[in-house]
Amino acid sequence: MFDQLDDIVKRFEELLQELNDPALAMDQNRYRKLMKEHAELEPVVETYRAYQSARMTAKDSLEMLESEHDEEMRELLKEELSDARSEMEHLEKELKILLLPKDPNDDKNVFVEIRAGAGGEEAALFAAELYRMYLHYAEQNRWKCEMVSCNESGIGGMKEVVFLISGHGAYSRLKYESGVHRVQRVPETESGGRIHTSTSTVAIMPEAEEVDVQIDLNECRFDVFRASGNGGQCVNTTDSAVRLTHLPTGIVISCQDEKSQLKNKEKALKVLRAKLYELELERKQSTEAAQRRSQIGTGDRSEKIRTYNFPQGRVTDHRIKLTLYRLGAILNGDLQELLDSLTAADQAAKLLQL
């Protein structure tokens, strides 16, 4: 590990020299590429330098302790040595995490797809609550949200909603959210006060670039229709809505959020690209079963990952057996503790595998 860290420091110093070269200003593409690499290596280098400093402190304290006879001074040196060794242990763990293989999709924007599952109207209402939860979380991180398509139910729920979240680290934070989310509560329409269980499915898909997925337009069928909705901006007087069918896979995407047929077509192609990219990721992951088992969940849409229990005011993530009694705050977008715990558990599993 330390040989690898020495190589990283060497590369970091080379990058600094290159970035200080005035001639680099003429090549903006190369400048951006070097800046990105510099930003990725900086936290590793800073942590490693802090580790080296703690190691030097421990070495100096130990040498002084061996020749020191004053008891009061020896106690101070022992305390300094203990602190330095604790710091080294902490920083070594941090370095191991920083050196874990990076998910190439972590910096990408994400398409979020939420579908109402079992439970009829109650499931659709829950899907709408999940949509608002992710919207609030995105706002807290100053990420941009863009609606792609929405199929509303009659009482304020959502049968299906697809939206794009754009922002640094969006996929790295939200990638553990794929799966079945379950809600347990007494619906307003329930006269007997019985608790009902409903589900909604969440899919988190990294936004794919054209270089990631090539789409043959000859394999796509586009149908146009008039947008529908509850009035206002949802309804168009022209055939601007687009339904895209990808013939080889049978994937169907409808987009009607934009007033322009061309923009709806572009959005539909973006979603298709993300879905095809996700299918390719799933195919690769199925061939890397051991690696996949070390991660938190499989990302499978059929996997029940979390329960939101209203009578008890709790949220339980079944993958890491974490229960939080802050249901209201979580549905308001306070996902930080949940997502931090999932990230830490995933990192710990990967470290064990190493």
C-alpha positions as CSV (number, residue, x, y, z in Angstrom):
1,M,0.0,0.0,0.0
2,F,2.8,2.5,0.9
3,D,4.6,1.8,-2.4
4,Q,1.3,2.7,-4.2
5,L,1.0,5.9,-2.0
6,D,4.6,6.9,-2.9
7,D,3.7,6.6,-6.6
8,I,0.6,8.7,-6.1
9,V,2.6,11.4,-4.4
10,K,5.1,11.4,-7.3
11,R,2.3,11.6,-9.8
12,F,0.6,14.4,-7.8
13,E,3.9,16.5,-7.9
14,E,4.2,15.9,-11.6
15,L,0.7,17.2,-12.1
16,L,1.5,20.3,-10.2
17,Q,4.5,21.0,-12.5
18,E,2.3,20.4,-15.6
19,L,-0.5,22.6,-14.3
20,N,2.0,25.5,-13.7
21,D,3.2,25.3,-17.3
22,P,1.9,28.5,-19.1
23,A,1.7,26.6,-22.4
24,L,-1.1,24.5,-20.9
25,A,-3.5,27.4,-21.2
26,M,-3.5,26.8,-25.0
27,D,-5.1,23.3,-24.5
28,Q,-8.2,23.6,-22.4
29,N,-9.2,20.0,-22.8
30,R,-5.9,18.7,-21.4
31,Y,-6.1,21.4,-18.6
32,R,-9.5,20.1,-17.5
33,K,-8.3,16.5,-17.6
34,L,-5.3,17.3,-15.5
35,M,-7.3,19.4,-13.0
36,K,-9.8,16.5,-12.6
37,E,-6.9,14.0,-11.9
38,H,-5.3,16.5,-9.5
39,A,-8.6,16.9,-7.6
40,E,-9.0,13.1,-7.3
41,L,-5.4,12.6,-6.0
42,E,-5.4,15.6,-3.6
43,P,-7.3,14.0,-0.7
44,V,-5.1,10.8,-0.9
45,V,-1.9,12.9,-0.8
46,E,-3.1,15.1,2.0
47,T,-4.1,12.1,4.2
48,Y,-0.8,10.3,3.4
49,R,1.2,13.4,4.4
50,A,-0.8,13.6,7.7
51,Y,0.0,9.9,8.3
52,Q,3.7,10.5,7.6
53,S,3.7,13.4,10.1
54,A,2.0,11.3,12.8
55,R,4.5,8.5,12.1
56,M,7.4,10.9,12.5
57,T,5.9,12.3,15.8
58,A,5.6,8.7,17.1
59,K,9.2,7.9,16.1
60,D,10.6,11.0,17.8
61,S,8.5,10.5,20.9
62,L,9.7,6.9,21.2
63,E,13.4,7.9,20.8
64,M,13.1,10.7,23.4
65,L,11.3,8.3,25.8
66,E,14.2,5.8,25.7
67,S,16.7,8.5,26.9
68,E,14.4,10.5,29.2
69,H,14.7,9.9,33.0
70,D,12.4,12.7,34.3
71,E,9.1,11.0,35.2
72,E,6.9,14.0,34.5
73,M,8.5,14.3,31.0
74,R,8.2,10.6,30.4
75,E,4.4,10.8,31.1
76,L,4.0,13.6,28.6
77,L,6.0,11.6,25.9
78,K,4.0,8.5,26.5
79,E,0.8,10.5,26.0
80,E,2.2,12.1,22.8
81,L,3.2,8.6,21.5
82,S,-0.2,7.2,22.3
83,D,-2.0,10.0,20.5
84,A,0.3,9.7,17.4
85,R,-0.2,5.9,17.2
86,S,-4.0,6.4,17.4
87,E,-3.8,9.0,14.7
88,M,-1.8,6.7,12.5
89,E,-4.3,3.9,13.0
90,H,-7.2,6.2,12.0
91,L,-5.4,7.6,9.0
92,E,-4.3,4.2,7.8
93,K,-8.0,3.1,7.7
94,E,-8.9,6.3,5.9
95,L,-6.1,5.7,3.3
96,K,-7.4,2.1,2.7
97,I,-10.8,3.5,1.9
98,L,-9.4,6.2,-0.4
99,L,-7.5,3.6,-2.3
100,L,-10.5,1.4,-2.9
101,P,-11.3,1.1,-6.6
102,K,-13.5,4.0,-7.6
103,D,-16.9,3.4,-9.3
104,P,-16.5,5.0,-12.7
105,N,-20.1,6.2,-12.5
106,D,-19.8,8.0,-9.2
107,D,-19.5,11.5,-10.7
108,K,-22.4,11.1,-13.1
109,N,-25.9,12.6,-12.9
110,V,-28.7,10.2,-12.3
111,F,-32.1,9.3,-13.7
112,V,-34.5,8.4,-10.9
113,E,-37.5,6.2,-11.8
114,I,-40.2,5.6,-9.2
115,R,-43.0,3.2,-9.9
116,A,-46.0,2.5,-7.7
117,G,-46.1,-1.2,-6.8
118,A,-48.6,-3.3,-4.8
119,G,-51.2,-1.3,-3.0
120,G,-53.2,0.6,-5.7
121,E,-53.8,4.3,-4.9
122,E,-52.0,4.0,-1.6
123,A,-48.8,2.9,-3.5
124,A,-49.2,5.8,-5.9
125,L,-49.4,8.2,-2.9
126,F,-46.3,6.7,-1.4
127,A,-44.5,7.0,-4.8
128,A,-45.3,10.7,-4.8
129,E,-43.9,11.0,-1.2
130,L,-40.7,9.3,-2.3
131,Y,-40.4,11.7,-5.3
132,R,-40.7,14.7,-2.9
133,M,-38.2,13.1,-0.5
134,Y,-35.5,12.9,-3.2
135,L,-36.4,16.3,-4.5
136,H,-35.8,17.8,-1.0
137,Y,-32.5,15.9,-0.7
138,A,-31.4,17.2,-4.1
139,E,-32.3,20.8,-3.0
140,Q,-30.2,20.4,0.2
141,N,-27.2,19.5,-2.0
142,R,-27.9,22.3,-4.5
143,W,-28.5,19.7,-7.3
144,K,-30.7,20.5,-10.2
145,C,-33.9,18.4,-10.8
146,E,-35.5,18.1,-14.2
147,M,-38.8,16.3,-14.8
148,V,-38.8,13.7,-17.7
149,S,-42.2,12.1,-17.4
150,C,-44.9,11.7,-14.9
151,N,-48.1,9.6,-14.8
152,E,-50.3,10.9,-12.0
153,S,-53.1,9.2,-10.2
154,G,-56.5,10.8,-9.5
155,I,-55.9,11.8,-5.9
156,G,-52.4,13.3,-6.0
157,G,-50.3,10.2,-6.3
158,M,-47.9,9.1,-9.0
159,K,-48.2,5.8,-10.8
160,E,-44.8,6.4,-12.3
161,V,-42.3,9.3,-12.4
162,V,-38.9,9.7,-14.1
163,F,-36.7,12.7,-13.3
164,L,-33.0,13.7,-13.8
165,I,-30.8,14.9,-10.9
166,S,-27.8,16.8,-12.0
167,G,-25.0,17.6,-9.6
168,H,-21.5,16.5,-8.4
169,G,-21.6,13.1,-6.8
170,A,-25.3,12.5,-7.4
171,Y,-24.8,8.9,-8.4
172,S,-22.3,8.1,-5.6
173,R,-24.8,9.3,-3.0
174,L,-28.0,7.8,-4.4
175,K,-26.8,4.5,-5.9
176,Y,-27.9,2.5,-2.9
177,E,-31.5,3.6,-3.2
178,S,-32.4,1.1,-6.0
179,G,-34.9,-1.5,-4.9
180,V,-38.4,-1.9,-3.3
181,H,-39.4,0.7,-0.7
182,R,-42.3,-0.5,1.6
183,V,-44.7,1.7,3.5
184,Q,-46.8,0.5,6.5
185,R,-49.6,2.9,7.6
186,V,-53.4,3.4,8.0
187,P,-54.7,4.9,4.7
188,E,-57.1,7.9,5.0
189,T,-59.7,5.8,3.1
190,E,-59.5,3.0,5.7
191,S,-62.5,3.2,8.1
192,G,-61.5,0.3,10.3
193,G,-58.1,1.7,11.2
194,R,-56.2,-1.2,9.8
195,I,-52.5,-0.9,8.8
196,H,-51.9,-1.5,5.1
197,T,-48.6,-2.4,3.4
198,S,-47.8,-0.9,0.0
199,T,-44.7,-0.7,-2.1
200,S,-43.0,1.5,-4.6
201,T,-40.0,0.6,-6.7
202,V,-37.0,3.0,-7.1
203,A,-34.4,2.6,-9.9
204,I,-31.2,4.8,-9.9
205,M,-29.6,4.9,-13.3
206,P,-26.4,6.8,-14.1
207,E,-26.8,9.2,-17.0
208,A,-25.0,7.7,-19.9
209,E,-23.0,9.6,-22.5
210,E,-23.2,8.9,-26.2
211,V,-19.7,7.3,-26.0
212,D,-21.1,4.9,-23.3
213,V,-24.0,3.7,-25.3
214,Q,-24.6,3.9,-29.1
215,I,-28.2,3.8,-30.1
216,D,-29.3,2.8,-33.6
217,L,-32.2,5.0,-34.5
218,N,-33.4,2.4,-37.0
219,E,-34.2,0.2,-33.9
220,C,-36.3,3.0,-32.4
221,R,-40.0,3.8,-33.1
222,F,-41.3,7.2,-32.3
223,D,-45.0,7.9,-31.8
224,V,-46.3,11.4,-31.1
225,F,-49.5,12.2,-29.2
226,R,-51.2,15.1,-27.4
227,A,-49.9,15.6,-23.8
228,S,-52.5,15.0,-21.0
229,G,-52.7,16.1,-17.4
230,N,-54.6,18.1,-14.9
231,G,-54.6,21.3,-16.8
232,G,-52.2,24.3,-17.0
233,Q,-48.8,23.5,-18.3
234,C,-49.5,19.7,-18.4
235,V,-51.9,20.0,-21.4
236,N,-50.8,20.9,-24.9
237,T,-52.9,21.7,-27.9
238,T,-50.4,20.1,-30.3
239,D,-49.0,16.6,-30.7
240,S,-45.8,17.4,-28.7
241,A,-45.6,14.3,-26.5
242,V,-43.3,11.5,-27.6
243,R,-43.5,7.8,-27.0
244,L,-40.2,6.0,-27.8
245,T,-40.1,2.2,-28.3
246,H,-36.8,0.4,-28.4
247,L,-37.6,-2.6,-30.6
248,P,-34.7,-5.0,-29.6
249,T,-35.4,-4.7,-25.8
250,G,-39.1,-3.6,-25.8
251,I,-38.3,-0.6,-23.5
252,V,-41.0,2.1,-23.8
253,I,-40.4,5.7,-22.7
254,S,-43.0,8.5,-22.8
255,C,-42.0,12.1,-22.5
256,Q,-44.4,15.0,-22.4
257,D,-42.9,17.5,-20.0
258,E,-41.5,19.8,-22.7
259,K,-43.7,21.8,-25.1
260,S,-41.4,21.0,-28.0
261,Q,-41.7,17.6,-29.7
262,L,-37.9,17.7,-30.5
263,K,-37.0,18.3,-26.8
264,N,-39.3,15.5,-25.6
265,K,-37.6,13.2,-28.2
266,E,-34.1,14.2,-26.9
267,K,-35.2,13.5,-23.3
268,A,-36.6,10.1,-24.3
269,L,-33.3,9.2,-26.0
270,K,-31.4,10.2,-22.8
271,V,-33.6,8.0,-20.7
272,L,-33.2,5.1,-23.1
273,R,-29.5,5.5,-23.1
274,A,-29.5,5.3,-19.3
275,K,-31.7,2.2,-19.3
276,L,-29.5,0.4,-21.8
277,Y,-26.4,1.4,-19.8
278,E,-28.1,0.0,-16.7
279,L,-28.8,-3.3,-18.5
280,E,-25.1,-3.5,-19.5
281,L,-24.0,-2.8,-15.9
282,E,-26.4,-5.6,-14.6
283,R,-24.9,-8.0,-17.1
284,K,-21.4,-7.2,-16.0
285,Q,-22.3,-7.5,-12.3
286,S,-23.9,-10.9,-12.8
287,T,-20.6,-12.1,-14.1
288,E,-18.8,-10.7,-11.0
289,A,-20.9,-12.4,-8.4
290,A,-18.3,-12.4,-5.7
291,Q,-17.6,-8.7,-6.1
292,R,-21.3,-8.0,-6.2
293,R,-22.0,-9.9,-2.9
294,S,-19.5,-7.7,-1.1
295,Q,-21.6,-4.6,-1.9
296,I,-24.7,-3.4,-0.1
297,G,-27.6,-4.9,-1.9
298,T,-27.6,-5.9,-5.5
299,G,-29.4,-2.9,-7.0
300,D,-32.1,-5.3,-8.1
301,R,-35.5,-3.7,-8.4
302,S,-37.1,-6.7,-6.8
303,E,-35.1,-6.5,-3.6
304,K,-36.9,-5.1,-0.6
305,I,-34.5,-2.6,0.9
306,R,-36.4,-0.3,3.3
307,T,-39.6,0.0,5.3
308,Y,-41.3,3.2,6.3
309,N,-43.5,2.5,9.3
310,F,-45.9,5.4,10.1
311,P,-47.5,4.0,13.3
312,Q,-44.0,3.7,14.9
313,G,-42.5,6.7,13.2
314,R,-39.5,4.6,12.1
315,V,-37.5,3.8,8.9
316,T,-35.6,0.5,8.7
317,D,-33.0,-0.3,6.1
318,H,-33.0,-4.1,5.9
319,R,-29.6,-4.4,4.2
320,I,-27.6,-2.9,7.2
321,K,-30.3,-3.5,9.9
322,L,-30.4,0.2,10.7
323,T,-33.6,1.6,12.3
324,L,-34.1,5.4,12.7
325,Y,-37.0,6.9,14.5
326,R,-37.1,10.0,12.4
327,L,-39.6,9.2,9.7
328,G,-40.9,12.8,9.2
329,A,-37.4,14.2,8.8
330,I,-36.3,11.4,6.4
331,L,-39.4,11.9,4.2
332,N,-38.5,15.6,4.2
333,G,-35.2,14.8,2.6
334,D,-32.9,14.2,5.6
335,L,-31.2,11.2,4.1
336,Q,-27.7,11.9,5.2
337,E,-27.4,9.5,8.1
338,L,-29.0,6.7,6.1
339,L,-26.7,7.2,3.0
340,D,-23.6,7.7,5.1
341,S,-24.3,4.4,6.9
342,L,-24.9,2.6,3.6
343,T,-21.6,4.0,2.2
344,A,-19.6,3.0,5.3
345,A,-21.1,-0.5,5.3
346,D,-20.2,-0.9,1.6
347,Q,-16.7,0.3,2.1
348,A,-16.2,-2.0,5.1
349,A,-17.4,-5.0,3.0
350,K,-15.0,-4.1,0.3
351,L,-12.1,-3.7,2.7
352,L,-12.9,-7.2,4.2
353,Q,-12.7,-8.6,0.7
354,L,-9.3,-7.0,0.1
